[in-house]
Amino acid sequence: MSDRYSRQQLFQPIGEKGQALLQQKHVLIIGAGALGSASAEAIVRAGVGKVTIVDRDYVEWSNLQRQQLYSEKEAEQEIPKAIAAKERLARINSNVQIKGLVMDAMADSLESIVHDVDVILDGTDNFDIRFVINDLAQKYHIPWIYGSCVGSYGTTYTIIPGKSPCLHCLLQAVPNMTITCDTAGIISPAVQIVAAYQVAEALKILVEDWQAVCDTYRTFDVWHNQHYDMRVQKAKKKDCPSCGEQAIYPYLAFENQTKVDVLCGRNAVQIRPQRSDDYNLDYLAQQLQKHGTIQQNPYLLSCQLKDYRLVIFQDGRVLVHGTNDVQQAKNLYYRLLG
């Protein structure tokens, strides 16, 4: 037994056989914020063979309170989270194959990378993406572990296609969420508890200990000392569009994918062009420097205007900071980049 994983292998439900299985498995983590970064570190330290991290955002100062993979250096340089996470995790365990993808978690982009994935961990912050994950997981029979947290509250739920009620069974449609970390805040212990549950469930699945997998919808409030497990098996629906007998996977349809996102609580709008052509950031920097102050790294370009700040990613996405008015953001986008 190698020293690196010796304590984990001494844990009987994993053992040497389970450790060997972990080294053959692939985990996809969607979102590299608080939950995603905590889960990614634990998964990489456990010796899972391959980890893919998808995230569309970059490191900001407000992230550092709870997003454990990042430092002040990444915030100063506005490094994309997927890249910063990959570089940090590679220093933690060089034996794990780690891929960081700076991209929107959309149906078409995710569908191209899920074919050899053994489990998906939800590190996202919105239900639009979660419903896409749910449909992909059902279509390709991939277990996935939902997780969310805000304030001192957290929840997790493990979904095994063909067995568990899926997210669509439970929620019916995308909820109109008004409470987020950006509006209600969050404390780090809530993040760590959700991530711990998610990673524990992932390890059970990866070592194929199916009897140990949790079958309840689990919620807690760490500040108010509350913990609740809700049995949901009766919520499974035969006619569910996502997991039923005649599943059509509605959230994989292009018309159900948002093209413009208002980033709740951040006073910002994301604009995603119809075509994801790569931008020439050096050329854009020259064009935009007459309008504002430019900051650039190999992955994105930011331009500080008088009242707004544009952040332009190489894949064509643009964040317009300083407004949550979609039309106002579009007008600025087309005036400077159209």
C-alpha positions in Angstrom: 0.0 0.0 0.0 1.4 3.4 -1.0 2.0 5.9 1.8 0.0 8.6 0.0 -3.4 6.9 0.2 -2.6 4.5 3.1 -5.1 6.1 5.6 -7.8 6.1 3.0 -7.1 2.5 2.1 -7.3 1.5 5.7 -10.9 2.7 5.7 -12.6 -0.7 5.0 -15.3 0.5 2.5 -12.6 1.7 0.2 -9.6 -0.5 0.8 -7.0 -1.3 -1.9 -9.7 -2.4 -4.3 -11.6 0.8 -3.9 -8.4 2.9 -4.3 -7.6 1.1 -7.5 -11.1 1.9 -8.8 -10.7 5.5 -7.9 -7.6 5.8 -10.1 -9.7 4.5 -13.1 -12.5 7.0 -12.7 -13.4 10.4 -14.1 -15.2 13.1 -12.2 -16.7 16.2 -13.8 -17.1 19.2 -11.6 -19.3 22.0 -13.0 -18.6 25.3 -11.3 -15.3 26.1 -9.6 -16.6 28.5 -7.0 -17.1 27.7 -3.3 -18.6 24.2 -3.6 -16.6 23.3 -6.7 -13.2 24.3 -5.4 -13.8 22.5 -2.1 -15.0 19.3 -3.8 -12.3 19.4 -6.4 -9.5 19.6 -3.8 -10.9 16.6 -1.8 -11.5 14.6 -5.0 -7.9 15.2 -6.2 -6.4 14.5 -2.8 -8.3 11.2 -2.8 -6.5 10.1 -6.0 -9.3 10.0 -8.5 -7.7 9.4 -11.9 -9.2 12.2 -14.0 -10.9 15.4 -13.0 -12.5 17.9 -15.4 -13.5 21.3 -14.1 -15.8 23.6 -16.0 -16.3 27.3 -15.0 -17.2 30.5 -16.9 -16.0 33.1 -14.3 -12.8 34.5 -13.0 -11.4 35.0 -9.5 -12.6 38.1 -7.6 -11.8 39.5 -4.2 -15.2 38.6 -2.8 -14.5 34.9 -3.6 -11.5 34.6 -1.3 -13.5 34.3 1.9 -14.8 30.8 1.0 -13.3 29.6 -2.3 -10.3 27.7 -0.9 -8.3 27.1 -4.0 -7.6 30.8 -4.8 -5.3 33.5 -3.5 -4.9 37.2 -3.7 -2.7 36.8 -6.7 -5.4 35.2 -8.8 -7.9 37.9 -7.8 -5.4 40.7 -8.7 -4.8 39.1 -12.1 -8.5 38.1 -12.7 -7.4 34.5 -13.6 -10.3 32.3 -14.7 -11.3 29.9 -12.0 -10.9 26.8 -14.1 -7.3 27.7 -14.8 -6.4 28.8 -11.3 -8.1 25.6 -9.9 -6.2 23.4 -12.4 -2.8 24.9 -11.5 -3.4 24.7 -7.8 -4.7 21.1 -7.9 -1.8 20.0 -10.1 0.6 21.1 -7.3 -1.5 19.1 -4.8 -1.5 15.8 -6.7 0.6 15.4 -9.9 -0.7 11.9 -10.5 -4.2 13.1 -11.3 -5.1 14.1 -14.8 -6.7 17.5 -14.4 -8.4 19.6 -17.2 -9.7 23.1 -16.6 -12.2 24.4 -19.2 -13.1 28.1 -19.3 -16.6 28.0 -20.8 -20.3 28.4 -20.2 -21.9 25.2 -18.9 -24.3 24.9 -21.8 -25.9 21.7 -23.2 -23.9 21.5 -26.4 -20.5 22.3 -24.7 -21.1 19.8 -21.8 -22.5 17.1 -24.1 -19.1 16.9 -25.8 -17.2 16.1 -22.6 -19.5 13.7 -20.6 -19.1 10.5 -22.5 -16.5 8.9 -20.2 -17.6 10.6 -17.0 -18.4 8.4 -14.0 -20.0 11.1 -11.7 -20.9 14.8 -12.0 -20.6 17.2 -9.0 -22.8 20.3 -9.0 -20.8 23.4 -8.0 -23.1 25.8 -9.9 -25.1 28.7 -8.6 -28.2 28.6 -10.7 -31.0 26.2 -11.7 -30.8 26.8 -15.4 -27.5 25.0 -15.5 -28.6 22.4 -13.0 -31.5 21.4 -15.2 -29.1 21.0 -18.1 -26.9 18.8 -15.9 -29.9 16.8 -14.9 -31.0 16.1 -18.5 -27.5 15.2 -19.6 -27.1 12.9 -16.6 -30.4 11.1 -17.4 -29.6 10.9 -21.1 -26.1 9.3 -20.6 -26.9 7.5 -17.3 -24.4 9.4 -15.2 -24.9 9.7 -11.4 -24.8 13.4 -10.3 -24.8 15.1 -6.9 -26.8 18.3 -6.5 -25.6 20.8 -4.0 -26.4 24.3 -3.0 -25.8 26.7 -0.1 -26.6 30.2 0.9 -26.3 32.0 4.3 -25.9 29.2 6.8 -28.2 26.8 4.9 -27.2 24.0 2.6 -28.7 21.1 0.8 -27.5 18.0 -1.1 -29.2 15.3 -3.1 -27.7 12.3 -5.0 -29.4 11.3 -8.2 -28.9 7.9 -9.7 -30.5 7.7 -13.2 -33.1 4.9 -13.4 -33.4 4.7 -9.7 -33.8 8.2 -8.0 -36.4 10.8 -8.8 -34.5 13.4 -10.9 -34.3 17.1 -10.2 -37.2 17.7 -12.7 -39.3 15.2 -10.8 -38.8 17.2 -7.7 -39.0 20.8 -9.0 -41.1 20.6 -12.2 -39.7 23.8 -13.6 -36.8 26.2 -13.1 -37.4 28.0 -9.8 -37.3 31.8 -9.8 -34.6 32.1 -7.1 -34.2 35.6 -5.5 -32.0 34.5 -2.6 -28.4 33.9 -3.6 -24.9 34.3 -2.0 -24.7 37.7 -3.7 -27.9 38.9 -2.0 -28.0 37.0 1.3 -24.3 36.2 1.9 -22.8 32.9 2.9 -20.5 31.5 5.6 -17.7 29.1 4.8 -18.9 26.3 7.2 -22.1 25.9 5.1 -19.9 25.4 2.0 -17.7 22.9 3.7 -20.6 20.8 5.0 -22.3 20.6 1.6 -19.0 19.8 -0.2 -18.2 17.1 2.4 -21.6 15.4 1.7 -21.1 15.7 -2.0 -17.5 14.2 -2.0 -18.6 11.4 0.4 -21.4 10.5 -2.1 -19.0 10.7 -5.0 -16.6 8.3 -3.3 -19.3 5.8 -2.6 -20.3 5.8 -6.3 -16.7 5.7 -7.6 -15.8 2.7 -5.4 -19.2 1.2 -6.4 -20.6 0.9 -2.9 -24.1 1.5 -4.1 -25.8 0.3 -0.9 -24.2 3.2 1.0 -25.5 5.9 -1.3 -27.8 8.4 0.4 -31.4 8.3 -0.9 -32.8 11.3 0.9 -32.9 15.0 0.1 -30.7 16.4 2.8 -30.9 20.0 4.2 -29.3 21.7 7.2 -28.8 25.1 8.8 -25.4 25.1 10.5 -26.1 28.4 12.4 -29.5 27.3 13.8 -28.5 23.7 14.5 -31.1 22.2 12.2 -30.7 19.0 10.1 -33.4 17.3 8.1 -33.6 14.3 5.7 -36.6 14.1 3.4 -37.5 10.9 1.7 -38.4 11.6 -1.9 -38.8 8.2 -3.6 -42.5 8.7 -4.2 -41.8 11.8 -6.2 -40.4 9.8 -9.1 -42.7 10.3 -12.1 -43.2 7.9 -15.0 -44.1 10.8 -17.3 -41.2 13.1 -16.3 -39.8 14.7 -19.5 -36.3 14.3 -18.2 -36.3 10.8 -16.7 -39.7 9.2 -17.5 -40.6 6.4 -19.9 -40.8 8.8 -22.8 -38.0 11.2 -21.8 -37.3 14.1 -24.3 -34.6 15.9 -22.2 -36.2 19.4 -22.6 -33.4 21.4 -21.1 -31.0 20.2 -23.8 -33.0 22.0 -26.4 -31.4 25.2 -27.7 -34.5 27.3 -27.2 -34.4 26.5 -23.4 -30.8 27.8 -23.1 -30.5 31.4 -21.9 -28.4 33.7 -24.2 -28.3 36.7 -21.9 -27.9 36.1 -18.1 -28.5 38.7 -15.4 -26.0 37.8 -12.7 -28.1 38.1 -9.6 -26.7 40.4 -6.9 -23.6 41.3 -9.0 -25.1 44.2 -11.0 -23.8 42.5 -14.2 -25.1 41.0 -17.3 -23.5 38.2 -19.3 -23.9 38.3 -23.1 -23.2 35.1 -25.1 -23.0 35.6 -28.9 -24.8 33.1 -31.1 -21.5 32.0 -32.5 -18.7 31.2 -30.1 -15.8 32.5 -32.2 -12.5 33.1 -30.4 -11.6 36.7 -29.9 -8.2 38.2 -30.7 -7.7 39.8 -27.3 -4.6 41.7 -28.4 -6.5 43.3 -31.2 -9.5 44.1 -29.0 -7.1 45.7 -26.4 -5.9 48.1 -29.1 -9.4 48.9 -30.2 -10.8 49.5 -26.6 -7.9 51.4 -25.1 -9.3 54.7 -26.4 -12.5 54.0 -24.4 -11.1 53.0 -21.0 -8.3 51.3 -18.9 -7.3 47.9 -20.1 -6.2 44.9 -18.0 -5.4 41.7 -19.8 -4.2 38.1 -19.3 -4.0 35.1 -21.7 -7.7 34.2 -21.0 -9.6 37.5 -20.8 -9.6 41.2 -21.3 -11.2 43.8 -19.1 -11.9 47.4 -20.0 -12.8 49.9 -17.2 -15.1 52.6 -18.6 -16.5 55.6 -16.7 -19.7 53.8 -15.5 -19.2 50.2 -16.7 -16.6 47.5 -16.9 -16.5 45.0 -19.8 -14.8 41.6 -19.2 -14.3 39.8 -22.5 -13.5 36.1 -22.6 -11.6 34.4 -25.4 -14.7 32.3 -26.3 -16.7 35.4 -27.1 -18.6 35.8 -23.8 -18.8 39.3 -22.4 -19.7 40.4 -18.8 -21.0 43.9 -18.6 -20.5 45.1 -15.0 -22.4 48.2 -13.7 -25.9 47.3 -14.8 -28.6 44.6 -14.6 -30.6 46.1 -17.4 -30.3 43.7 -20.3 -31.1 46.2 -23.1 -28.6 48.7 -21.6 -25.9 46.0 -21.6 -26.7 44.9 -25.1 -26.5 48.5 -26.4 -23.0 48.9 -24.8 -22.0 45.5 -26.2 -23.0 46.3 -29.8 -21.6 49.9 -29.6 -18.1 48.7 -28.6 -17.9 45.1 -29.9 -20.7 44.7 -32.5 
